[in-house]
């Protein structure tokens, strides 16, 4: 379940939350983020939708002990 928490129209920055992530919801806390695929998927989705190159980085993760996967996304500079 994807939810947009914050968005800045001028810069394109976003904070996105995935609350039911099939990759890692329910994983034990191992102290690190594990959603590398989701980072690339979200970046690709935003790039295709906006026509601008995006990067996405996971900042909270089930496997890091959080109960949600949260990502920061922004337009990639210099591409």
N, C-alpha and C positions, 0 to 999 in steps of 0.2 A: 504494500500500500504506500504509494508515493504521495508526499505532501510538500508543498512549497511553503516554508516557514517565513522566509524573507526574500525580498527582491528589490534591487535598485535599478530602475529603468534606465537611468543615465549611463551607468557603468556596465550593466549586465550581470553584476554579482548576485548570487543566489545562495540561500541555505536550503537544502532539501533533506527531508527525512524519509527513510524507508522503515516503516514500523513492523512489517511482516516480510522479512527478507528470507527467501527460500534457501539462500546460501548459508546463512549463519544464525538466524533466529533460533534460540535455544541452545546454542553452543556453550560449552563451559568457558568461563573466564580464563583466558591464557595470558592476558596482559598486553595484547597487541591487536591491531586492526588486521582484518583478513579479506576485506571486500575489494580487492584489486580489480576484479572483473567488473564490479559495479561502478567503480570510478571511470573506467574506460567506456562502459555502456552509457552512463549519464553524459559524459563529455561528448560522445558520438551523437547521442540523441539531441542534445542542445545545439551542437554544431549543425546538424542536419536541419533542425527546426528554425534556427536563427540565421544561418548562412555565415556565422562568425565562428572562428576556432575557439573552442572551450577547453579548459582544464577542469577536472574535478578531483578533490582530495577528501578522503574520509577523515572526519575529525572525532567521531564517536562510533563505537562498534560494540555489538553484543559480546564479541570475543575479548574485548578490552574491559568488560565488566559493566558496560552501559546496557540499557534495555531498549535501545533504538540504534539504528545506523543513520548517522547524519553526515552530510557532505557539504563542502563549500565548493561552489562552482564560479568561475569567472572567465572572462574572455582572455585568451592567451595573447600576451603582448609579443609583437615581433613575428607573428606568423601570418 
